[in-house]
């Protein structure tokens, strides 16, 4: 099954990737190297991330074999 995230907002992408990888917000934050509060704000759409933070998130996705346009479930 594929989950297409290309048309999702950034907060929706973060949550979809986190759920796909079965991570808590705290676990995702640790793996990316940012605070739990940042992940929480991203998912609640309370904060627009800086470009550098978006890059950290997308780098995390790539390291975990997740393409930015799609997530493949086996």
Residue, then its C-alpha position, 0 to 999 in steps of 0.5 A: x500500500x502507498x500513502x501519498x504525502x505530496x499533497x499534504x501540508x507539512x504538519x500532515x506529512x510529519x504526522x503521517x511519517x511518524x505514524x508510519x514509523x510507529x514513533x511517538x512525538x518524543x521518539x521522532x524528535x530525538x531521532x531528528x535532533x530537535x525538541x518534542x515541543x517542536x514536533x508537537x507544534x508542527x503537527x498542530x500547525x502552530x509553528x511554521x518550521x524554518x527551512x533548516x528544520x524542514x531539511x532535517x525532517x526530510x533528511x530523516x525521511x531519506x535515512x529511513x527509506x521514505x521518499x518525500x512523495x510517497x510512503x510505501x507500506x509492505 
